[in-house]
């Protein structure tokens, strides 16, 4: 079997609100680049990647993989990821690996999870991912802790989720701490609580807020301050697990993070950690050093979500519910529409490969929508209601 060609398309799907974070605003839609890898035997593999319009970048990599056997992933990885440092991009390689594993599963008639060692759970739980919202359903913006606590209660009821995470670093840190305090009060002692200011807080602020939240027994404090040194300083000062999807977010930084004592839990991400197989390698390192593992969301659509679920289902120690922006999307590009939550979890797809298929009518519709709205990464996640605002690390 040989790879004969690729096709790349950009699509955007509306959300039910605008999501604020400490580097700007997702402007009412999410966007992804969809990859198809074609083979001489007629089997097509699907991949997906974020980070803006990646069509040109993937097209430049096509000559490196055309003619390759999609089962020879080590060689493909060397040619795509290890060849020239200024073209090295784990996100792009991950989309290619995802598509090649999809091909392998289809050829073998087995789900992708079987290629990674087999599922140890048949469904993967997810959280209520909370953002401060503009233009929320029903109108208005989130302005106070009660707004987010109300949203958390709503998601707990409608999706059945049993944990939340607040994307912090947007409002006053004390008001963001109050979100978790209200959720603990309303949802009880067993509801999982997490907070993630994405490193924007100073060590002093992160320490103060962390110590305030200690009595809540939160699951973890994610990227409380900037960099390995910042996380390590906060970890020494608070009595709660420190998690990260920023430092480290690649294998080069994993050793230094362990030596510095910067982290207790690493959030896996298919794109940061070099594909599903890379996530399995990361899990093995975390197991060796007694680090916890959780799952990061990159604002994925159904193709990547399927890959995340397959991968997470094969990691026994991944006991934390996964992150997902998915409940903010109004639709998906896969046949059958958006995956369904049941008791806060989404079942592992059972079909061959990823177990999902593109809906070509939806693809055409959301390609046209993308052409209308454009690549928001080119606008640096501008805040439309604060046009002169810019992120400042450590200013709080």
Beta strands, then each sheet from edge to edge (+ up, - down):
strand 1: 3-14
strand 2: 18-21
strand 3: 24-26
strand 4: 29-39
strand 5: 44-49
strand 6: 123-125
strand 7: 128-130
strand 8: 132-134
strand 9: 164-167
strand 10: 194-196
strand 11: 220-222
strand 12: 242-244
strand 13: 265-268
strand 14: 292-295
strand 15: 345-347
sheet 1: 1+ 4- 5+
sheet 2: 3+ 2- 8+
sheet 3: 6+ 15-
sheet 4: 7+ 9+ 10+ 11+ 12+ 13+ 14+
end
